[in-house]
Amino acid sequence: MIVGVEQDSLAIKYDKRIAINKMTDKQVFELKIYNTINGMDEEVRSKFKALALISDDLAKISEDHDEETRKVEIEFEKKFKPIYDLRSKIIQGEQVDIEASEYDTRLG
């Protein structure tokens, strides 16, 4: 019967490896963290669980920050585009409708 137990054990390990292979890198990392934390002494484990929750909160805020930052970047890219297009035309030698007197006015 020991052989049967070993086969069952191997089958479980094989199933786990298949499941792990289908996981994303983030999920594998989280599983490793989970296993590491659960292997700690109780006193330390509770602290690490709290730290893991805080880390998750920080990651979510960071994602929100990145999304909002990108929205602002897109707004300013739209504002910059006509100016960059005009500058490109000037550099390429195309005629543009800008009065040189405005340059003197801005310099004051």
MDTraj code that builds the backbone (N, CA, C; nanometers):
import mdtraj as md
import numpy as np

residues = "MET ILE VAL GLY VAL GLU GLN ASP SER LEU ALA ILE LYS TYR ASP LYS ARG ILE ALA ILE ASN LYS MET THR ASP LYS GLN VAL PHE GLU LEU LYS ILE TYR ASN THR ILE ASN GLY MET ASP GLU GLU VAL ARG SER LYS PHE LYS ALA LEU ALA LEU ILE SER ASP ASP LEU ALA LYS ILE SER GLU ASP HIS ASP GLU GLU THR ARG LYS VAL GLU ILE GLU PHE GLU LYS LYS PHE LYS PRO ILE TYR ASP LEU ARG SER LYS ILE ILE GLN GLY GLU GLN VAL ASP ILE GLU ALA SER GLU TYR ASP THR ARG LEU GLY".split()
xyz = np.array([
    [0.0802, -0.1192, 0.0000],
    [0.0000, 0.0000, 0.0000],
    [0.0846, 0.1256, 0.0000],
    [0.2050, 0.1185, 0.0452],
    [0.2937, 0.2349, 0.0444],
    [0.3124, 0.2845, -0.0982],
    [0.3194, 0.1917, -0.1929],
    [0.3346, 0.2317, -0.3323],
    [0.2162, 0.3163, -0.3763],
    [0.0956, 0.2773, -0.3374],
    [-0.0240, 0.3540, -0.3720],
    [-0.0208, 0.4942, -0.3135],
    [0.0263, 0.5043, -0.1902],
    [0.0363, 0.6347, -0.1250],
    [0.1356, 0.7226, -0.1990],
    [0.2485, 0.6618, -0.2349],
    [0.3489, 0.7382, -0.3080],
    [0.2932, 0.7848, -0.4417],
    [0.2191, 0.6983, -0.5100],
    [0.1616, 0.7370, -0.6386],
    [0.0615, 0.8508, -0.6202],
    [-0.0212, 0.8409, -0.5160],
    [-0.1153, 0.9485, -0.4896],
    [-0.0416, 1.0779, -0.4601],
    [0.0631, 1.0678, -0.3817],
    [0.1430, 1.1838, -0.3469],
    [0.2057, 1.2453, -0.4719],
    [0.2574, 1.1586, -0.5593],
    [0.3159, 1.2082, -0.6840],
    [0.2100, 1.2733, -0.7721],
    [0.0917, 1.2142, -0.7753],
    [-0.0169, 1.2711, -0.8559],
    [-0.0553, 1.4094, -0.8035],
    [-0.0589, 1.4249, -0.6729],
    [-0.0916, 1.5556, -0.6138],
    [0.0158, 1.6575, -0.6487],
    [0.1426, 1.6175, -0.6354],
    [0.2519, 1.7071, -0.6703],
    [0.2450, 1.7454, -0.8182],
    [0.2129, 1.6471, -0.9044],
    [0.2018, 1.6731, -1.0482],
    [0.0888, 1.7717, -1.0765],
    [-0.0261, 1.7506, -1.0112],
    [-0.1398, 1.8412, -1.0287],
    [-0.1049, 1.9826, -0.9833],
    [-0.0312, 1.9932, -0.8724],
    [0.0086, 2.1252, -0.8227],
    [0.1016, 2.1940, -0.9222],
    [0.1935, 2.1174, -0.9805],
    [0.2857, 2.1767, -1.0781],
    [0.2107, 2.2251, -1.2016],
    [0.1140, 2.1500, -1.2463],
    [0.0338, 2.1934, -1.3610],
    [-0.0386, 2.3228, -1.3256],
    [-0.0983, 2.3265, -1.2068],
    [-0.1699, 2.4466, -1.1634],
    [-0.0748, 2.5654, -1.1536],
    [0.0443, 2.5434, -1.0994],
    [0.1422, 2.6512, -1.0858],
    [0.1877, 2.6994, -1.2234],
    [0.2038, 2.6086, -1.3182],
    [0.2455, 2.6481, -1.4527],
    [0.1413, 2.7366, -1.5212],
    [0.0162, 2.7250, -1.4820],
    [-0.0900, 2.8065, -1.5405],
    [-0.1058, 2.9405, -1.4696],
    [-0.0354, 2.9587, -1.3582],
    [-0.0459, 3.0822, -1.2813],
    [0.0373, 3.1927, -1.3458],
    [-0.0051, 3.3157, -1.3207],
    [0.0757, 3.4292, -1.3633],
    [0.1942, 3.4436, -1.2692],
    [0.2926, 3.5200, -1.3096],
    [0.4090, 3.5428, -1.2235],
    [0.3660, 3.6041, -1.0908],
    [0.2696, 3.6948, -1.0960],
    [0.2215, 3.7586, -0.9738],
    [0.1573, 3.6559, -0.8810],
    [0.0786, 3.5652, -0.9365],
    [0.0124, 3.4635, -0.8548],
    [0.1144, 3.3685, -0.7929],
    [0.2171, 3.3322, -0.8679],
    [0.3217, 3.2443, -0.8148],
    [0.3942, 3.3149, -0.7007],
    [0.4255, 3.4440, -0.7207],
    [0.4922, 3.5216, -0.6170],
    [0.4057, 3.5280, -0.4911],
    [0.2759, 3.5547, -0.5076],
    [0.1855, 3.5628, -0.3929],
    [0.1752, 3.4282, -0.3210],
    [0.1760, 3.3203, -0.3961],
    [0.1723, 3.1869, -0.3350],
    [0.2988, 3.1614, -0.2533],
    [0.4132, 3.2023, -0.3059],
    [0.5389, 3.1853, -0.2320],
    [0.5364, 3.2673, -0.1032],
    [0.4871, 3.3904, -0.1111],
    [0.4763, 3.4748, 0.0080],
    [0.3837, 3.4091, 0.1100],
    [0.2687, 3.3620, 0.0625],
    [0.1704, 3.2961, 0.1498],
    [0.2342, 3.1762, 0.2207],
    [0.3021, 3.0924, 0.1444],
    [0.3652, 2.9734, 0.2037],
    [0.4747, 3.0113, 0.3021],
    [0.5514, 3.1139, 0.2680],
    [0.6590, 3.1578, 0.3577],
    [0.6017, 3.2107, 0.4883],
    [0.4997, 3.2951, 0.4777],
    [0.4385, 3.3532, 0.5981],
    [0.3771, 3.2440, 0.6852],
    [0.3085, 3.1501, 0.6232],
    [0.2445, 3.0434, 0.7017],
    [0.3451, 2.9495, 0.7665],
    [0.4685, 2.9501, 0.7214],
    [0.5715, 2.8671, 0.7822],
    [0.6413, 2.9341, 0.8996],
    [0.6036, 3.0559, 0.9309],
    [0.6684, 3.1313, 1.0390],
    [0.6029, 3.1016, 1.1735],
    [0.6739, 3.1384, 1.2803],
    [0.6156, 3.1300, 1.4140],
    [0.4949, 3.2234, 1.4215],
    [0.3990, 3.1890, 1.5060],
    [0.2730, 3.2643, 1.5150],
    [0.2959, 3.4128, 1.5421],
    [0.3846, 3.4448, 1.6336],
    [0.4085, 3.5851, 1.6700],
    [0.4570, 3.6658, 1.5487],
    [0.5477, 3.6096, 1.4750],
    [0.6023, 3.6767, 1.3570],
    [0.5015, 3.6726, 1.2426],
    [0.4302, 3.5625, 1.2310],
    [0.3338, 3.5442, 1.1223],
    [0.2295, 3.6555, 1.1198],
    [0.1758, 3.6900, 1.2357],
    [0.0709, 3.7931, 1.2388],
    [0.1253, 3.9283, 1.1924],
    [0.2501, 3.9575, 1.2264],
    [0.3109, 4.0833, 1.1815],
    [0.3294, 4.0829, 1.0299],
    [0.3751, 3.9716, 0.9775],
    [0.3963, 3.9643, 0.8332],
    [0.2646, 3.9660, 0.7570],
    [0.1597, 3.9076, 0.8140],
    [0.0286, 3.9143, 0.7492],
    [-0.0183, 4.0596, 0.7409],
    [0.0001, 4.1336, 0.8500],
    [-0.0375, 4.2750, 0.8510],
    [0.0444, 4.3523, 0.7484],
    [0.1737, 4.3255, 0.7429],
    [0.2597, 4.3928, 0.6454],
    [0.2202, 4.3579, 0.5019],
    [0.1804, 4.2338, 0.4792],
    [0.1372, 4.1931, 0.3454],
    [0.0108, 4.2680, 0.3042],
    [-0.0827, 4.2847, 0.3982],
    [-0.2050, 4.3601, 0.3682],
    [-0.1727, 4.5059, 0.3363],
    [-0.0826, 4.5643, 0.4137],
    [-0.0421, 4.7028, 0.3888],
    [0.0242, 4.7141, 0.2519],
    [0.1077, 4.6183, 0.2196],
    [0.1746, 4.6178, 0.0894],
    [0.0729, 4.6109, -0.0248],
    [-0.0317, 4.5301, -0.0077],
    [-0.1379, 4.5219, -0.1085],
    [-0.2075, 4.6568, -0.1250],
    [-0.2359, 4.7238, -0.0122],
    [-0.2998, 4.8560, -0.0177],
    [-0.2119, 4.9562, -0.0920],
    [-0.0821, 4.9539, -0.0624],
    [0.0109, 5.0441, -0.1304],
    [0.0163, 5.0156, -0.2801],
    [0.0138, 4.8890, -0.3168],
    [0.0178, 4.8516, -0.4584],
    [-0.1065, 4.9032, -0.5308],
    [-0.2215, 4.8930, -0.4665],
    [-0.3465, 4.9412, -0.5277],
    [-0.3404, 5.0927, -0.5471],
    [-0.2944, 5.1647, -0.4461],
    [-0.2826, 5.3097, -0.4577],
    [-0.1838, 5.3454, -0.5681],
    [-0.0760, 5.2717, -0.5776],
    [0.0241, 5.2963, -0.6818],
    [-0.0361, 5.2751, -0.8210],
    [-0.1178, 5.1710, -0.8368],
    [-0.1859, 5.1472, -0.9640],
    [-0.2786, 5.2635, -0.9980],
    [-0.3554, 5.3102, -0.8997],
    [-0.4444, 5.4246, -0.9200],
    [-0.3644, 5.5481, -0.9600],
    [-0.2520, 5.5692, -0.8933],
    [-0.1649, 5.6828, -0.9239],
    [-0.1166, 5.6758, -1.0687],
    [-0.0723, 5.5582, -1.1100],
    [-0.0236, 5.5409, -1.2470],
    [-0.1337, 5.5704, -1.3493],
    [-0.2553, 5.5225, -1.3220],
    [-0.3674, 5.5462, -1.4131],
    [-0.4008, 5.6952, -1.4225],
    [-0.4068, 5.7614, -1.3092],
    [-0.4399, 5.9044, -1.3080],
    [-0.3282, 5.9870, -1.3722],
    [-0.2037, 5.9495, -1.3466],
    [-0.0903, 6.0188, -1.4082],
    [-0.0976, 6.0065, -1.5592],
    [-0.1300, 5.8890, -1.6082],
    [-0.1394, 5.8681, -1.7532],
    [-0.2508, 5.9536, -1.8134],
    [-0.3619, 5.9688, -1.7439],
    [-0.4712, 6.0526, -1.7935],
    [-0.4249, 6.1973, -1.8103],
    [-0.3513, 6.2469, -1.7122],
    [-0.2995, 6.3846, -1.7198],
    [-0.1980, 6.3961, -1.8336],
    [-0.1126, 6.2960, -1.8483],
    [-0.0148, 6.2977, -1.9572],
    [-0.0838, 6.3045, -2.0928],
    [-0.1907, 6.2298, -2.1090],
    [-0.2645, 6.2300, -2.2358],
    [-0.3227, 6.3679, -2.2630],
    [-0.3790, 6.4331, -2.1609],
    [-0.4332, 6.5681, -2.1772],
    [-0.3255, 6.6641, -2.2265],
    [-0.2079, 6.6586, -2.1651],
    [-0.1013, 6.7509, -2.2037],
    [-0.0398, 6.7138, -2.3385],
    [-0.0378, 6.5865, -2.3736],
    [0.0101, 6.5480, -2.5067],
    [-0.0773, 6.6119, -2.6136],
    [-0.2078, 6.6189, -2.5886],
    [-0.2999, 6.6833, -2.6833],
    [-0.2704, 6.8335, -2.6947],
    [-0.2347, 6.8962, -2.5831],
    [-0.2020, 7.0388, -2.5853],
    [-0.0682, 7.0649, -2.6544],
    [0.0274, 6.9763, -2.6352],
    [0.1596, 6.9928, -2.6946],
    [0.1608, 6.9655, -2.8453],
    [0.0745, 6.8761, -2.8917],
    [0.0797, 6.8302, -3.0309],
    [0.0782, 6.9443, -3.1319],
    [-0.0142, 7.0398, -3.1263],
    [-0.0135, 7.1456, -3.2280],
    [0.1152, 7.2294, -3.2249],
    [0.1691, 7.2487, -3.1058],
    [0.2926, 7.3272, -3.0947],
    [0.4089, 7.2488, -3.1551],
    [0.4176, 7.1203, -3.1250],
    [0.5246, 7.0380, -3.1816],
    [0.5106, 7.0261, -3.3333],
    [0.3877, 7.0151, -3.3810],
    [0.3649, 7.0082, -3.5254],
    [0.4118, 7.1366, -3.5936],
    [0.3797, 7.2517, -3.5338],
    [0.4215, 7.3798, -3.5885],
    [0.5740, 7.3916, -3.5870],
    [0.6341, 7.3530, -3.4782],
    [0.7804, 7.3575, -3.4667],
    [0.8446, 7.2686, -3.5729],
    [0.7885, 7.1511, -3.5952],
    [0.8407, 7.0596, -3.6962],
    [0.8331, 7.1217, -3.8355],
    [0.7229, 7.1900, -3.8648],
    [0.7091, 7.2558, -3.9956],
    [0.8156, 7.3637, -4.0144],
    [0.8408, 7.4401, -3.9096],
    [0.9429, 7.5454, -3.9178],
    [1.0800, 7.4832, -3.9434],
    [1.1126, 7.3776, -3.8714],
    [1.2422, 7.3110, -3.8863],
    [1.2583, 7.2538, -4.0269],
    [1.1500, 7.2020, -4.0829],
    [1.1545, 7.1423, -4.2165],
    [1.1505, 7.2476, -4.3270],
    [1.1371, 7.3751, -4.2894],
    [1.1403, 7.4825, -4.3880],
    [1.0061, 7.5159, -4.4505],
    [0.8999, 7.4642, -4.3966],
    [0.7668, 7.4955, -4.4495],
    [0.7248, 7.6352, -4.4047],
    [0.6402, 7.6973, -4.4838],
    [0.5866, 7.8280, -4.4489],
    [0.4842, 7.8112, -4.3362],
    [0.4942, 7.8957, -4.2361],
    [0.3973, 7.8947, -4.1267],
    [0.3472, 8.0361, -4.1051],
    [0.2316, 8.0459, -4.0498],
    [0.1680, 8.1760, -4.0283],
    [0.1912, 8.2232, -3.8849],
    [0.3131, 8.2727, -3.8609],
    [0.3466, 8.3279, -3.7298],
    [0.4143, 8.4622, -3.7548],
    [0.3723, 8.5604, -3.6809],
    [0.4326, 8.6928, -3.6963],
    [0.5544, 8.7047, -3.6066],
    [0.6627, 8.7517, -3.6628],
    [0.7860, 8.7680, -3.5873],
    [0.7703, 8.8718, -3.4781],
    [0.6761, 8.9639, -3.4956],
    [0.6574, 9.0680, -3.3943],
    [0.6116, 9.0084, -3.2611],
    [0.5457, 8.8936, -3.2658],
    [0.5018, 8.8286, -3.1412],
    [0.6223, 8.7875, -3.0569],
    [0.7324, 8.7520, -3.1235],
    [0.8543, 8.7148, -3.0531],
    [0.9036, 8.8334, -2.9698],
    [0.9066, 8.9507, -3.0311],
    [0.9514, 9.0700, -2.9600],
    [0.8555, 9.1054, -2.8466],
    [0.7274, 9.0852, -2.8679],
    [0.6277, 9.1165, -2.7650],
    [0.6446, 9.0253, -2.6435],
    [0.6678, 8.8992, -2.6672],
    [0.6838, 8.8051, -2.5562],
    [0.8092, 8.8334, -2.4753],
    [0.9139, 8.8770, -2.5429],
    [1.0388, 8.9063, -2.4712],
    [1.0279, 9.0340, -2.3896],
    [0.9338, 9.1194, -2.4305],
    [0.9003, 9.2391, -2.3562],
    [1.0077, 9.3367, -2.3472],
])
top = md.Topology()
chain = top.add_chain()
for i, resn in enumerate(residues, 1):
    res = top.add_residue(resn, chain, resSeq=i)
    for name in ("N", "CA", "C"):
        top.add_atom(name, md.element.get_by_symbol(name[0]), res)
traj = md.Trajectory(xyz[None], top)
